[in-house]
Amino acid sequence: MSEILLVVTGSDHLTLTDGTEHPTGYWAEEFTAPYRAFTAAGHRVAVATPGGVVPTVDPVSLRPEFNGGQAAATTIAALHATPELGHPLALADVDPTRYAAVFYVGGHGPMEDLADDADSARLLHAVLAQGTPLAAVCHGVAALLAAQDSDGRSPLAGRRMTGFSTAEERQGGLADRLPWLLEERLVALGGEYSAGEPWGPHVVVDRNLHTGQNPASSVPLAEALLKTLR
């Protein structure tokens, strides 16, 4: 079968407006759910991060209520049993033509690094030009911002998309401390943003672009991507 690239943040924190560092990383369910779906469908999976650093899981995402009811120890064991996570590729070394699809994992970390990562921008431009299926979930959608040029133009302007909503950010308690809000940035990008009910699954597919609003969207987003691949 084909190979799917999972792009994961390399940051273990998000810098807040007061300069403090909020511990974060990638969101466990937003990695494990797509990984299971892709491998169960027979696809190989590769992982890439900025600089090839081993990614950090957001500790909050290990709570049972945020990872399918599993205890933290169970989720950590599953992550440690995923060899690709321990040996990620560097984004700078990724060959965009090698992969059948690219999937950006969420967590607040992408707001710190992937939102303006030049190597991720190169990957995005390549997969969009090739028509390669591209997916991003929750705050992983922040990576799409890197595709803007120096004048603020984006190849994603006019595309229908979703991502972690301002309503969810406010309910999560971080909205007033964040340097920017994802929903507002996606609208400013020129995207046709939509959101479902907070914390419920919501997936938007526009041509080769697949986006999911929040952690609950991880499984349906992975299924939508697999449907496109089929």
N, C-alpha and C positions, 0 to 999 in steps of 0.2 A: 504494500500500500504506500501511499504518499506520506510526506513528512510535513508536520505543522510546527511553526515556530511560536513559542510562548515568550513574549517580551515582558520582563519583570523589572520593577524599580530596583535600583541599587542603593537607594537612600534608606536610612534607618530613622529618619526624623523629618519633620516639616517645620520650617521656621515661621513662627507666628508674627503678628504685627508688632508685638512688643519685643521682638528679638529672641525670645525664648524658643527652645527646640522641643517640639511635641513628639514623643516617641511614636514611631509608626513603621511602615515597611509595606509589604504586600499583604493583601487580605487572604487568609487561608482558604476559605471556601471558593474564592474567585480563581484560585489556582487549582485546587484539588478537584473541583467539579468538572471543569473543562478537561483537565488531564485525564480523568477517568473516562469521560465520554469519548475523547479522541482515541485513547488506547483501546477501549472496548470495541470501537468501530474498526480497529485494525491499523490505525495510523501510527507512525512513529512520531515522537515529540522531541524537539530540541528547545533549550532555554537560552535566552540571551539577556544580558544586563549591561548597563553602561560600564565600560571598563572591565567587564567580565567578573565583577565582584560577586561573591556568594550572597544572595539576597537575604534580607531579614524579614521574618514574619511579624506582622503587627500583633503584639501580645493580646490586644483586646479581641482580635478575631479568633483566638484560641478558646474563648469562653464557650461552653456548650450551647448557649442560646444563639451563638453566631456561627456555629459550624456544624449544623445538622444534628445537634444534640450530643455530639461526641465529646468525650472528656479531652482536656488539653493533651494529656499524655498519649491518647490514641491518635489525635491529629498530628502531634509532633513525630510520633513513630512513623505515620504514613508519609510525612514530608521527608523524613530521614531516609525512608526506603525508596525515595524518588531520586535516582542517581543524577539525573539531569540538573537538579537544583544545586547539587554540590559541585558541579563542574560546568558552569554556564559559559557560553560563548561571549566574547566581547562584541557589542553592537557594531563597533568599527570593522569587525572582521566578517560580518554576516554577508553572505551572497544572496541577494533577494531572489535570484532566479531558481534557487534550490528548493524553495518551499511552496507547497500547494496552497497554504493559507498562513496568515499571521494573526495572532491573538494577543492583545494587550491586557494584562492582568491589572486589577485595581488595588485599592489601598490608597491612603493619602500620599504615599511616597512619590507617585508619578508627578504630583504637583511640584515637588522639590527638584526633580531631575529631568524626567522625560518630557515635560511641557516645553522645554527649550533645549533639548539635546540635539546637537547637529547630526550625529550618527543616526539617531532615530528619525530625524527629518529626511535624511537621505533614503532610509528604508521606506518610509511612507510614500515619498515621491515615486520610488521605483515600483512598489506594489500597486499604487493607483494607476500608474502609466501602463503597467502590464495587465491590469484588470484582475489581479490576484485577490481572492476573497480576504477581506480585512475586517477584524472584529476587535472591539474594545468594550470593557465592562466597567461600570461605576466610575471611580476616579481614574481608571486607566484611559478613559476617553480624553483626559487632559493631555495625553501624548499627541493627540491630533493637532493641538495648538502649534506644535513645533514645525508643522508644514507651511506656516506662513512665510512669505518673503519679507524683505526689508521694508516694503511699503504696506505690510499688513494684509496683503492679498493671500488667499488660501485656495488650493484646488478643491477644498471641501465646501466652499461657499455655495449655498443653495441646496446642499444635501440635507435630507431628513435625518435626524439623529436624536439620541437621548444621552443621558449621563446622570450622575448623582445630582439630585435637584436641590435647589435652595431651601425648599421646605424641609427636606431630609437633613440638610446641613444644620438648619436651625434646631430641629428636633434633637439632633445629635449633640448640640451644645457648643459647636466650634465656630459657627457662622460669623460671629462678631469678632473673632480673633484671627480669622484667616486673611492672608494678604489679598486674596481674590476668591470669587465664587465661580465654580465651574459652569453652572448654567448661564451666568451672565457672560462669561468669556465665550461660550459656544454661540450665543446669540450675536455677540460682537463680531465673531468670526464670519458671520453670514449664514450660519447653519439654521435650518428650520427645526428648532428644538421643540420636543414634546416630552411630557412626563405623565406617568400614571400615578396612581395613589401612592403616597409614601410607603416605602418598604415592600410594596407588592411588585411582582415581576412585570417588566415592560421592556419589550424588544422592538427595535425599529430596523428594518432592512431597506436600504436604498442602493440598488444596483450591487456593487461589490462591497459596500460598506454596511457592517452589522454592528449595532451598538445596543448595550444593555444598561438599564438605569441604575441598578444596585445589586447587592449580593444575591437577592432572590432571583435575579435575572440571569445568573451564571449558567444554570442548566438549560433554560430555553434558548439562551444565546448560543451556547455550544451546539444545541440541536439545530438551530437555524443555520449555523455555519456548515454543519455536516450535511444538511439538506442541500445547500448550495454546492458543496463539493460533489454530491451524488448526481 
